Amino acid sequence: MNHPTSRFRFLRAYGVTIKTLLRYFALLIVKIFVSNKTYLELLERAHVKTARHIVTNILKLKGLYVKIGQTLSMMTNFLPSAITEGLEELQDAVPPHSYDEVVLRIQSEFTKNPEEIFARFEKAPLASASLGQVHVAHLPLGAKVAVKLQYPHIDTLVRSDLKTISRIFGLLNIFFPHYGLKDVYRECAGMILKELDYLEEGKNIETIARNFPDQTKYIFPKVHWDLTTQKILTLEFMEGFKVTHADKLKEHGIDPRGLATDLIHFYCKQIFIDGVYHADPHPGNIIIWPQGASNYKIAMVDYGATARISPRMREGMTLFVDGIIKKDTRVLSLAMRQMGFVAKEDNEEVIDKIVDYFYSKIKGIKIDNFRELNIGQFQHLNDILELKKMDISLKELSQSFHIPQEWILLERTLLLMMGLVAQLDPHLNPMDIVVPYVEEFVLGKDKKVADLILQSSKELLLSYINLPNQIYKTLKKLDEGKLSFQVKESRANTERIYAAMHQLIYTILLSLCVGMGLWFKKNGDIGWSENVKWLSWFFGGLLAISFVKNRK
């Protein structure tokens, strides 16, 4: 089937790009004559106009451009919020293709018409997307199914559009070299190409379903593999309504708070326990199936965006939490490298500044109020004000710092889920449910953050206890003249220094024990509080004895 506009559609794409560039060039000229406040206001308006202009033209271009626009709306770490928020309109504004194209796709895959395969096939689509659409059908034995299929010639369009989009991003990169636009393109292209294989999507459904073998609350569509190809996916139809349909929830007596809690548990298990998760939890993909008497089942649809937590990312996240608890920026730096945030290893100064920036955001967070952590505070790292705080340039940031695709998907999934939970119940704090999963994720089963704090404290105590012996050995060598220099009356000086170091260390250990005792008492752990109290008396006694013994 011919697409009369496809031959010249790249011209429209270039036209949008040029018009966008001209808008911002004009703004740079205006900046010379206006105050910084006025410029920032005009810049915000330009972002809104740009997003609106892009959306209008993308809906005319259709195909891969819609998917690119949807993917760009996820890039909250790269692009201004006014643009990403404007592009979110593309998530639900995709017009359907004609039924003739649907028939053509089914014929190309099965060499049969829909009527020859299905007992009934709805001509009007249930939902339409950028690369395909979904139709309801019934199998010969009566089973109701959802048939998801890609549009004809989509492969040709994808190849052509990716070339055009690659050139556009290359052109934009010439004028805006410090925004990492090549990385943006790579991330977008990678995410899109993964969604083009419906066989892989079917496997994703079964992989996640296997991780919930004994669960009846969460259900997964059965894949009809005999009617599934790389371009067509036939699934068991999931009955129900959209999760945010408030009237339906009320009609069936479903408690929004209970539903929100179930969703958090559902996603926490996928992300933090199983390491493979549905990465697109917007309301349209979550179906609630009422079961009577306030009961319900939760079904997820559209597994095209499925992500995994790699061993490298898991190790890095574990190391990051360890660095937070130990307040060790060296560990935090190593963790960020492990997770893939460091693009270049040869600019240590910039990397250290970025690590210090992250540490400044989290250093005031105590374990007992960790549930108040706001994920959003780590977004928009490339804001000008934030760059000034770090004392680095946008060029240095883009050359040294890279946000991996794995993290983009994880962050977006968490933010979408948090937003959905807030919509269902604004008063529910998701972190109360999330924190235990995070503890198991980073520490292993049956361990708590408090255990890691205690272990870190033990390591600190041991290092302090071992320190006097090391100092004494060094001073003894100094006294015996085995070092490269001699010190007169070194024995007397050594004893005084040794006593003073002991007193300093006893003071540090006493202070540490008192602080730990207060922390355990505040958190209701009376047993540990009492144990640390006796340890405090012990070090206090040693300190007193040392003062009495060495007074002169």
VEXDO-584405 format. One line per field, with one value per residue (C-alpha): chain; x, y, z. Coordinates in nm, 3 decimals, decimal comma. Each point is the difference from the previous one (the first is absolute). Layout:
% residues N
torse = c(A / ...)
px = c(X / ...)
py = c(Y / ...)
pz = c(Z / ...)
% end
This chain:
% residues 552
torse = c(A / A / A / A / A / A / A / A / A / A / A / A / A / A / A / A / A / A / A / A / A / A / A / A / A / A / A / A / A / A / A / A / A / A / A / A / A / A / A / A / A / A / A / A / A / A / A / A / A / A / A / A / A / A / A / A / A / A / A / A / A / A / A / A / A / A / A / A / A / A / A / A / A / A / A / A / A / A / A / A / A / A / A / A / A / A / A / A / A / A / A / A / A / A / A / A / A / A / A / A / A / A / A / A / A / A / A / A / A / A / A / A / A / A / A / A / A / A / A / A / A / A / A / A / A / A / A / A / A / A / A / A / A / A / A / A / A / A / A / A / A / A / A / A / A / A / A / A / A / A / A / A / A / A / A / A / A / A / A / A / A / A / A / A / A / A / A / A / A / A / A / A / A / A / A / A / A / A / A / A / A / A / A / A / A / A / A / A / A / A / A / A / A / A / A / A / A / A / A / A / A / A / A / A / A / A / A / A / A / A / A / A / A / A / A / A / A / A / A / A / A / A / A / A / A / A / A / A / A / A / A / A / A / A / A / A / A / A / A / A / A / A / A / A / A / A / A / A / A / A / A / A / A / A / A / A / A / A / A / A / A / A / A / A / A / A / A / A / A / A / A / A / A / A / A / A / A / A / A / A / A / A / A / A / A / A / A / A / A / A / A / A / A / A / A / A / A / A / A / A / A / A / A / A / A / A / A / A / A / A / A / A / A / A / A / A / A / A / A / A / A / A / A / A / A / A / A / A / A / A / A / A / A / A / A / A / A / A / A / A / A / A / A / A / A / A / A / A / A / A / A / A / A / A / A / A / A / A / A / A / A / A / A / A / A / A / A / A / A / A / A / A / A / A / A / A / A / A / A / A / A / A / A / A / A / A / A / A / A / A / A / A / A / A / A / A / A / A / A / A / A / A / A / A / A / A / A / A / A / A / A / A / A / A / A / A / A / A / A / A / A / A / A / A / A / A / A / A / A / A / A / A / A / A / A / A / A / A / A / A / A / A / A / A / A / A / A / A / A / A / A / A / A / A / A / A / A / A / A / A / A / A / A / A / A / A / A / A / A / A / A / A / A / A / A / A / A / A / A / A / A / A / A / A / A / A / A / A / A / A / A / A / A / A / A / A / A / A / A / A / A / A / A / A / A / A / A / A / A / A / A / A / A / A / A / A / A / A / A / A / A / A / A / A / A / A / A / A / A / A / A / A / A / A / A / A / A / A / A / A / A / A / A / A / A / A / A / A / A / A / A / A)
px = c(0,000 / 0,141 / 0,041 / -0,021 / 0,144 / 0,282 / 0,227 / 0,013 / -0,075 / 0,366 / -0,040 / -0,265 / 0,232 / 0,285 / -0,241 / -0,099 / 0,368 / 0,096 / -0,297 / 0,094 / 0,361 / -0,109 / -0,229 / 0,290 / 0,248 / -0,244 / -0,025 / 0,378 / -0,006 / -0,284 / 0,202 / 0,246 / -0,267 / -0,207 / 0,057 / 0,086 / -0,343 / -0,179 / 0,224 / -0,083 / -0,373 / 0,036 / 0,204 / -0,277 / -0,257 / 0,228 / 0,015 / -0,380 / -0,035 / 0,268 / -0,178 / -0,335 / 0,156 / 0,175 / -0,318 / -0,209 / 0,248 / 0,074 / -0,370 / 0,010 / 0,321 / -0,122 / 0,210 / 0,333 / -0,016 / -0,285 / 0,204 / 0,304 / -0,217 / -0,139 / 0,350 / 0,127 / -0,277 / 0,178 / 0,334 / -0,056 / 0,373 / 0,094 / -0,276 / -0,183 / -0,317 / -0,215 / 0,096 / -0,033 / -0,337 / -0,125 / 0,112 / -0,194 / -0,309 / 0,130 / -0,057 / -0,376 / -0,041 / 0,084 / -0,264 / -0,077 / 0,087 / -0,256 / -0,137 / 0,146 / 0,349 / -0,098 / -0,116 / 0,321 / 0,213 / -0,195 / 0,019 / 0,377 / 0,055 / -0,255 / -0,094 / -0,365 / -0,263 / -0,109 / -0,338 / 0,177 / 0,197 / -0,242 / -0,367 / -0,045 / 0,237 / -0,092 / 0,084 / 0,016 / 0,324 / -0,012 / 0,313 / 0,247 / 0,368 / 0,288 / 0,116 / -0,318 / -0,346 / -0,209 / -0,324 / -0,239 / -0,070 / -0,150 / 0,164 / -0,202 / -0,053 / -0,133 / 0,298 / 0,023 / 0,341 / 0,185 / 0,188 / 0,288 / 0,151 / 0,255 / -0,095 / 0,107 / 0,331 / 0,092 / 0,346 / 0,074 / -0,131 / 0,203 / 0,324 / -0,069 / -0,117 / 0,296 / 0,239 / -0,182 / -0,023 / 0,368 / 0,090 / -0,231 / 0,161 / 0,341 / -0,100 / -0,135 / 0,319 / 0,204 / -0,189 / -0,053 / 0,312 / -0,020 / -0,345 / 0,104 / -0,247 / 0,188 / -0,054 / -0,368 / -0,033 / 0,178 / -0,223 / -0,318 / 0,098 / 0,096 / -0,327 / -0,208 / 0,170 / -0,062 / -0,373 / -0,018 / 0,036 / -0,335 / 0,153 / 0,224 / -0,299 / -0,179 / 0,306 / 0,008 / -0,358 / 0,078 / 0,324 / -0,175 / -0,297 / 0,236 / 0,119 / -0,355 / -0,081 / -0,215 / -0,160 / -0,370 / -0,020 / 0,214 / -0,089 / 0,182 / -0,140 / 0,061 / 0,201 / -0,155 / 0,327 / -0,169 / -0,138 / 0,310 / 0,287 / 0,261 / -0,266 / -0,322 / -0,061 / -0,319 / -0,080 / -0,278 / -0,234 / 0,020 / -0,346 / -0,044 / 0,050 / 0,284 / 0,155 / -0,078 / -0,372 / -0,122 / -0,372 / 0,057 / 0,214 / -0,275 / -0,270 / 0,179 / 0,092 / 0,374 / 0,211 / 0,244 / 0,256 / -0,002 / 0,030 / 0,292 / 0,172 / -0,042 / 0,149 / 0,304 / 0,060 / -0,048 / 0,267 / 0,240 / 0,014 / 0,067 / 0,274 / 0,173 / -0,052 / -0,031 / 0,209 / -0,232 / -0,297 / -0,271 / 0,152 / -0,310 / -0,251 / -0,219 / -0,371 / -0,101 / 0,219 / -0,146 / -0,336 / -0,218 / -0,225 / -0,274 / -0,066 / -0,297 / -0,023 / 0,275 / 0,244 / 0,197 / 0,289 / 0,271 / 0,111 / 0,279 / -0,007 / 0,258 / 0,330 / 0,193 / 0,190 / 0,143 / 0,326 / 0,252 / 0,229 / 0,343 / 0,245 / 0,226 / -0,279 / -0,105 / 0,358 / 0,032 / -0,325 / 0,107 / 0,334 / -0,178 / -0,213 / 0,314 / 0,169 / -0,296 / 0,002 / 0,378 / -0,009 / 0,292 / 0,014 / 0,268 / -0,246 / -0,271 / 0,236 / 0,079 / -0,374 / -0,080 / 0,270 / -0,140 / -0,352 / 0,125 / -0,042 / 0,363 / 0,060 / 0,370 / 0,245 / 0,269 / -0,174 / 0,015 / -0,066 / -0,336 / -0,101 / 0,087 / -0,213 / -0,296 / 0,040 / 0,018 / -0,319 / -0,186 / 0,142 / -0,118 / -0,351 / -0,001 / 0,242 / -0,275 / -0,227 / -0,014 / -0,097 / -0,305 / -0,142 / 0,124 / -0,365 / -0,023 / 0,255 / -0,117 / 0,116 / -0,081 / 0,282 / 0,254 / -0,158 / 0,116 / 0,365 / 0,080 / -0,197 / 0,218 / -0,046 / 0,106 / 0,306 / 0,099 / -0,028 / 0,235 / 0,231 / 0,021 / -0,099 / -0,267 / 0,279 / 0,188 / -0,319 / -0,096 / 0,353 / 0,041 / -0,351 / -0,234 / -0,345 / -0,032 / -0,316 / -0,048 / -0,025 / -0,232 / -0,250 / 0,024 / -0,040 / -0,291 / -0,174 / 0,035 / -0,121 / -0,301 / -0,091 / 0,038 / -0,223 / -0,264 / 0,004 / -0,041 / -0,297 / -0,166 / 0,077 / 0,184 / 0,053 / 0,176 / 0,379 / 0,142 / 0,341 / -0,145 / -0,051 / 0,302 / 0,275 / -0,015 / 0,030 / 0,297 / 0,163 / -0,034 / 0,116 / 0,324 / 0,075 / -0,147 / -0,277 / -0,049 / 0,232 / -0,089 / 0,164 / 0,054 / 0,216 / 0,218 / 0,030 / 0,100 / 0,255 / 0,144 / 0,023 / 0,181 / 0,250 / 0,054 / 0,049 / 0,249 / 0,195 / 0,019 / 0,098 / 0,275 / 0,128 / 0,187 / 0,199 / 0,104 / 0,098 / 0,189 / 0,191 / 0,096 / 0,103 / 0,195 / 0,196 / 0,056 / 0,124 / 0,233 / 0,151 / -0,116 / -0,152 / 0,202 / 0,025 / 0,065 / -0,200 / 0,160 / -0,174 / -0,238 / -0,108 / -0,152 / -0,155 / -0,127 / -0,173 / -0,166 / -0,115 / -0,115 / -0,203 / -0,149 / -0,100 / -0,166 / -0,196 / -0,109 / -0,112 / -0,184 / -0,180 / -0,099 / -0,121 / -0,193 / -0,171 / -0,078 / -0,155 / -0,212 / -0,126 / -0,078 / -0,178 / -0,223 / -0,072 / -0,099 / -0,215 / -0,176 / -0,080 / -0,141 / 0,287 / 0,040 / 0,216 / 0,271 / -0,032 / 0,082 / 0,294 / 0,151 / -0,054 / 0,224 / 0,256 / -0,014 / 0,074 / 0,293 / 0,166 / -0,081 / 0,178 / 0,305 / 0,010 / -0,015 / 0,274 / 0,223 / -0,039 / 0,083 / 0,293 / 0,168 / -0,054 / 0,329)
py = c(0,000 / 0,340 / 0,286 / 0,318 / 0,212 / -0,235 / 0,100 / 0,360 / -0,041 / 0,058 / 0,354 / 0,076 / -0,140 / 0,225 / 0,294 / -0,048 / -0,019 / 0,318 / 0,194 / -0,113 / 0,110 / 0,340 / 0,048 / -0,049 / 0,202 / 0,292 / -0,041 / 0,021 / 0,334 / 0,126 / -0,102 / 0,282 / 0,265 / -0,136 / -0,088 / -0,353 / -0,040 / 0,102 / -0,231 / -0,298 / 0,074 / 0,021 / -0,321 / -0,182 / 0,122 / -0,114 / -0,348 / -0,018 / 0,119 / -0,246 / -0,292 / 0,102 / 0,039 / -0,338 / -0,179 / 0,150 / -0,110 / -0,339 / -0,088 / 0,076 / -0,196 / -0,298 / -0,319 / 0,007 / 0,374 / -0,056 / -0,261 / 0,230 / 0,278 / -0,235 / -0,113 / 0,359 / 0,073 / -0,247 / 0,182 / 0,219 / -0,010 / 0,147 / 0,237 / 0,296 / -0,099 / 0,232 / -0,206 / -0,345 / 0,089 / 0,128 / -0,317 / -0,214 / 0,082 / -0,250 / -0,288 / 0,009 / 0,195 / -0,255 / -0,032 / -0,355 / -0,129 / -0,139 / -0,354 / -0,072 / 0,031 / -0,242 / -0,257 / 0,047 / -0,071 / -0,317 / -0,125 / 0,058 / -0,198 / -0,285 / 0,008 / 0,015 / 0,265 / 0,078 / -0,173 / -0,326 / -0,004 / 0,145 / -0,070 / 0,374 / 0,293 / 0,356 / 0,245 / 0,300 / -0,007 / -0,022 / 0,215 / 0,152 / 0,076 / 0,140 / -0,327 / -0,206 / -0,047 / -0,251 / -0,170 / -0,221 / -0,341 / -0,341 / -0,332 / -0,285 / -0,162 / 0,327 / 0,136 / 0,380 / 0,133 / 0,326 / 0,009 / 0,246 / 0,059 / 0,228 / 0,214 / -0,119 / 0,132 / 0,116 / -0,155 / 0,214 / 0,310 / -0,073 / -0,035 / 0,319 / 0,196 / -0,108 / 0,129 / 0,333 / 0,031 / -0,088 / 0,282 / 0,242 / -0,078 / 0,036 / 0,343 / 0,106 / -0,127 / 0,245 / 0,296 / -0,148 / -0,216 / -0,014 / -0,155 / -0,357 / -0,025 / -0,290 / -0,194 / 0,097 / -0,141 / -0,322 / -0,052 / 0,072 / -0,225 / -0,284 / 0,015 / 0,012 / -0,288 / -0,226 / 0,064 / -0,111 / -0,370 / -0,139 / -0,344 / 0,158 / 0,174 / -0,334 / -0,145 / 0,301 / -0,069 / -0,361 / 0,093 / 0,241 / -0,236 / -0,278 / 0,227 / 0,001 / -0,374 / -0,003 / 0,343 / 0,030 / 0,378 / 0,066 / -0,157 / -0,013 / -0,052 / -0,340 / 0,015 / -0,188 / -0,096 / -0,165 / 0,343 / 0,202 / 0,113 / 0,273 / 0,244 / -0,136 / -0,084 / -0,181 / 0,005 / -0,104 / 0,298 / 0,170 / 0,105 / 0,304 / 0,375 / 0,250 / 0,027 / 0,372 / -0,035 / 0,140 / -0,058 / -0,366 / -0,052 / 0,147 / -0,200 / -0,327 / 0,099 / -0,008 / 0,186 / 0,235 / -0,024 / -0,379 / 0,005 / 0,245 / -0,218 / -0,310 / 0,183 / 0,108 / -0,358 / -0,121 / 0,234 / -0,028 / -0,377 / 0,038 / 0,261 / -0,084 / -0,376 / -0,141 / 0,258 / 0,004 / 0,236 / 0,155 / 0,342 / 0,192 / 0,015 / 0,282 / -0,039 / -0,127 / -0,308 / -0,103 / -0,179 / -0,069 / -0,306 / 0,005 / -0,334 / 0,098 / 0,102 / 0,263 / -0,256 / 0,051 / -0,118 / 0,219 / -0,059 / 0,172 / 0,037 / 0,115 / -0,162 / 0,158 / 0,213 / -0,263 / 0,071 / -0,189 / 0,089 / -0,118 / -0,153 / 0,301 / 0,246 / -0,205 / -0,006 / 0,374 / 0,079 / -0,216 / 0,180 / 0,337 / -0,074 / -0,120 / 0,331 / 0,200 / -0,183 / 0,025 / 0,362 / -0,090 / 0,193 / -0,236 / -0,289 / 0,218 / 0,080 / -0,369 / -0,079 / 0,256 / -0,148 / -0,348 / 0,113 / 0,156 / 0,371 / 0,089 / 0,048 / 0,090 / -0,109 / 0,260 / 0,302 / -0,082 / 0,359 / 0,024 / -0,349 / 0,094 / 0,314 / -0,202 / -0,252 / 0,284 / 0,143 / -0,328 / -0,035 / 0,352 / -0,110 / -0,305 / 0,069 / 0,146 / -0,303 / -0,213 / -0,364 / 0,060 / 0,259 / -0,167 / -0,053 / 0,375 / -0,022 / 0,190 / -0,165 / 0,313 / 0,198 / -0,193 / 0,093 / 0,272 / -0,030 / 0,224 / 0,300 / 0,312 / 0,078 / -0,350 / 0,023 / 0,326 / -0,171 / -0,273 / 0,255 / -0,195 / 0,082 / -0,171 / -0,120 / -0,162 / -0,160 / -0,149 / -0,131 / -0,160 / -0,100 / -0,241 / -0,119 / -0,367 / -0,124 / -0,251 / 0,284 / 0,210 / -0,285 / -0,075 / 0,362 / 0,060 / -0,318 / 0,102 / 0,354 / -0,124 / -0,244 / 0,266 / 0,234 / -0,270 / -0,081 / 0,369 / 0,016 / -0,298 / 0,112 / 0,331 / -0,080 / -0,334 / 0,012 / -0,256 / 0,001 / -0,184 / -0,297 / 0,054 / 0,022 / -0,369 / -0,109 / 0,234 / -0,143 / -0,353 / 0,115 / 0,160 / -0,205 / -0,341 / -0,188 / 0,029 / 0,302 / 0,358 / 0,337 / 0,013 / -0,314 / 0,175 / 0,304 / -0,225 / -0,182 / 0,333 / 0,111 / -0,323 / 0,057 / 0,354 / -0,122 / -0,263 / 0,254 / 0,229 / -0,284 / -0,116 / 0,352 / 0,040 / -0,319 / 0,122 / 0,336 / -0,167 / -0,222 / 0,301 / 0,201 / -0,298 / -0,019 / 0,372 / -0,048 / -0,283 / 0,213 / -0,233 / 0,280 / 0,234 / 0,266 / 0,020 / 0,180 / 0,093 / -0,116 / -0,188 / -0,258 / 0,260 / 0,184 / -0,326 / -0,097 / 0,342 / -0,007 / -0,361 / 0,090 / 0,304 / -0,208 / -0,257 / 0,275 / 0,146 / -0,340 / -0,083 / 0,334 / -0,075 / -0,349 / 0,132 / 0,264 / -0,258 / -0,239 / 0,274 / 0,101 / -0,361 / -0,055 / 0,304 / -0,114 / -0,354 / 0,141 / 0,239 / -0,291 / -0,213 / -0,252 / 0,002 / -0,315 / 0,146 / 0,335 / -0,170 / -0,192 / 0,317 / 0,179 / -0,253 / 0,044 / 0,376 / -0,057 / -0,222 / 0,258 / 0,275 / -0,198 / -0,054 / 0,373 / 0,085 / -0,252 / 0,138 / 0,356 / -0,105 / -0,221 / 0,261 / 0,321 / 0,184)
pz = c(0,000 / -0,100 / 0,241 / -0,208 / 0,275 / 0,100 / -0,292 / 0,118 / 0,370 / 0,082 / -0,141 / 0,262 / 0,270 / -0,116 / -0,018 / 0,364 / 0,097 / -0,185 / 0,139 / 0,353 / -0,049 / -0,132 / 0,303 / 0,243 / -0,208 / 0,006 / 0,375 / 0,033 / -0,180 / 0,221 / 0,305 / -0,072 / 0,052 / 0,291 / 0,365 / 0,106 / 0,163 / -0,321 / -0,204 / 0,220 / -0,036 / -0,379 / 0,001 / 0,188 / -0,254 / -0,283 / 0,154 / 0,015 / -0,365 / -0,111 / 0,168 / -0,154 / -0,346 / 0,025 / 0,113 / -0,285 / -0,266 / 0,154 / -0,013 / -0,374 / -0,056 / 0,206 / 0,014 / 0,174 / 0,063 / 0,246 / 0,183 / 0,005 / 0,144 / 0,265 / 0,090 / 0,019 / 0,250 / 0,233 / -0,028 / 0,306 / 0,079 / -0,339 / -0,110 / 0,161 / 0,188 / -0,216 / -0,308 / 0,158 / 0,153 / -0,336 / -0,176 / 0,250 / -0,208 / -0,254 / 0,244 / -0,062 / -0,324 / -0,271 / -0,275 / -0,130 / -0,347 / -0,243 / 0,022 / -0,345 / 0,147 / 0,278 / -0,255 / -0,198 / 0,306 / 0,091 / -0,358 / -0,011 / 0,321 / -0,033 / -0,374 / 0,113 / 0,059 / 0,361 / -0,062 / -0,089 / 0,327 / 0,254 / 0,064 / 0,039 / -0,050 / 0,104 / -0,279 / 0,232 / 0,204 / 0,378 / 0,021 / -0,243 / 0,045 / -0,201 / -0,157 / 0,010 / 0,149 / 0,195 / -0,113 / 0,196 / -0,153 / 0,088 / -0,072 / -0,164 / 0,343 / 0,143 / 0,193 / -0,006 / -0,102 / -0,062 / -0,329 / -0,001 / -0,343 / -0,162 / -0,296 / -0,349 / -0,130 / 0,349 / -0,039 / -0,306 / 0,175 / 0,313 / -0,195 / -0,197 / 0,302 / 0,215 / -0,266 / -0,014 / 0,377 / 0,035 / -0,241 / 0,184 / 0,335 / -0,165 / -0,129 / 0,339 / 0,163 / -0,212 / 0,149 / 0,349 / 0,049 / 0,379 / 0,039 / -0,079 / -0,291 / -0,157 / 0,321 / -0,004 / -0,353 / 0,091 / 0,303 / -0,201 / -0,291 / 0,233 / 0,191 / -0,319 / -0,180 / 0,300 / -0,027 / -0,365 / 0,079 / 0,123 / 0,053 / 0,260 / 0,157 / 0,034 / 0,173 / 0,233 / 0,109 / 0,082 / 0,180 / 0,236 / 0,044 / 0,114 / 0,280 / 0,145 / 0,007 / 0,316 / -0,036 / -0,076 / 0,036 / -0,307 / -0,335 / -0,332 / -0,350 / -0,155 / -0,324 / -0,294 / -0,166 / -0,300 / -0,092 / 0,091 / -0,222 / 0,015 / -0,132 / 0,158 / 0,365 / 0,102 / 0,371 / 0,235 / 0,037 / 0,341 / 0,119 / 0,222 / 0,011 / 0,027 / 0,346 / 0,034 / -0,079 / 0,336 / -0,065 / -0,087 / 0,310 / 0,215 / -0,178 / 0,079 / 0,356 / -0,070 / 0,258 / -0,184 / 0,283 / -0,005 / -0,378 / 0,013 / 0,261 / -0,217 / -0,298 / 0,202 / 0,117 / -0,359 / -0,135 / 0,292 / -0,047 / -0,372 / 0,042 / 0,327 / 0,032 / -0,354 / -0,187 / -0,305 / -0,020 / -0,216 / -0,076 / -0,112 / 0,290 / -0,128 / 0,089 / -0,345 / 0,047 / 0,338 / -0,009 / 0,306 / -0,024 / 0,270 / 0,171 / 0,217 / 0,367 / -0,030 / -0,140 / -0,320 / -0,212 / -0,154 / -0,359 / -0,192 / -0,377 / -0,257 / 0,097 / -0,287 / 0,250 / 0,234 / 0,180 / 0,209 / 0,289 / -0,111 / 0,252 / -0,056 / 0,083 / 0,306 / 0,131 / -0,061 / 0,180 / 0,295 / 0,011 / -0,021 / 0,309 / 0,178 / -0,087 / 0,132 / 0,333 / 0,036 / -0,125 / -0,226 / -0,327 / -0,133 / 0,026 / -0,163 / -0,287 / -0,050 / 0,009 / -0,271 / -0,220 / 0,062 / -0,098 / -0,324 / 0,080 / -0,072 / -0,372 / 0,015 / 0,268 / -0,068 / 0,153 / 0,370 / 0,113 / -0,178 / 0,117 / 0,359 / -0,027 / -0,130 / 0,283 / 0,252 / -0,154 / 0,050 / 0,349 / 0,091 / -0,100 / 0,225 / 0,285 / 0,219 / -0,044 / 0,313 / -0,012 / 0,217 / -0,243 / -0,320 / -0,089 / -0,068 / -0,282 / -0,309 / -0,322 / -0,199 / 0,163 / -0,208 / -0,334 / -0,239 / 0,088 / -0,296 / 0,129 / -0,016 / 0,370 / 0,097 / -0,224 / 0,170 / 0,339 / -0,121 / -0,165 / -0,326 / -0,356 / -0,208 / -0,230 / 0,289 / 0,125 / -0,337 / -0,058 / 0,341 / 0,104 / -0,176 / 0,103 / -0,102 / -0,170 / 0,280 / 0,252 / -0,221 / -0,020 / 0,373 / 0,105 / -0,238 / 0,120 / 0,364 / -0,067 / -0,200 / 0,275 / 0,271 / -0,202 / -0,045 / 0,372 / 0,085 / -0,238 / 0,169 / 0,356 / 0,058 / 0,370 / -0,048 / 0,042 / -0,245 / 0,170 / 0,300 / -0,233 / -0,226 / 0,265 / 0,113 / -0,364 / -0,051 / 0,314 / -0,136 / -0,344 / 0,118 / 0,313 / -0,067 / 0,174 / 0,379 / 0,026 / 0,087 / -0,055 / 0,379 / -0,033 / -0,257 / 0,227 / 0,288 / -0,219 / -0,115 / 0,363 / 0,092 / -0,282 / 0,125 / 0,358 / -0,112 / -0,203 / 0,303 / 0,234 / -0,236 / -0,055 / 0,336 / -0,060 / -0,345 / 0,141 / 0,286 / -0,243 / -0,209 / 0,302 / 0,138 / -0,326 / 0,028 / 0,359 / -0,104 / -0,277 / -0,274 / -0,204 / -0,217 / 0,271 / 0,375 / 0,267 / 0,332 / 0,319 / -0,227 / 0,262 / 0,231 / -0,292 / -0,144 / 0,324 / 0,030 / -0,364 / 0,037 / 0,311 / -0,172 / -0,304 / 0,225 / 0,176 / -0,336 / -0,128 / 0,324 / -0,031 / -0,360 / 0,091 / 0,301 / -0,217 / -0,269 / 0,255 / 0,158 / -0,345 / -0,096 / 0,330 / -0,057 / -0,359 / 0,109 / 0,282 / -0,239 / -0,234 / 0,282 / 0,016 / 0,381 / 0,004 / -0,221 / 0,181 / 0,332 / -0,152 / -0,146 / 0,334 / 0,178 / -0,279 / 0,062 / 0,370 / -0,099 / -0,225 / 0,247 / 0,272 / -0,222 / -0,073 / 0,371 / 0,086 / -0,276 / 0,131 / 0,357 / -0,105 / -0,222 / 0,197 / 0,057)
% end
